């Protein structure tokens, strides 16, 4: 299981959603774990329409809680097509 991602607080203040420019907050460990279980089961598709195969080490959640931008190997992936719609988790 990937270790939980840590993002510098100063950097976090600068990061915004590339789609609507709203604030992003770190995903809690429960959400990350739920998402990784769904990824392992093959049930997660990103906004670009591709199945997510790699577990995430964390994520940044958009203010409206609709999207999560994955953190892979400690690096936030802030590309609109790589975002994950959270309604897939039920």
Secondary structure, DSSP 8 states (H G I E B T S, - for coil): --------HHHHHH-B-TTT--BEEE--HHHHHHHHHHHHTT--BBTTS-B--S--SEEEEETTSSEEEEEETTEE---GGG-EEGGGG-
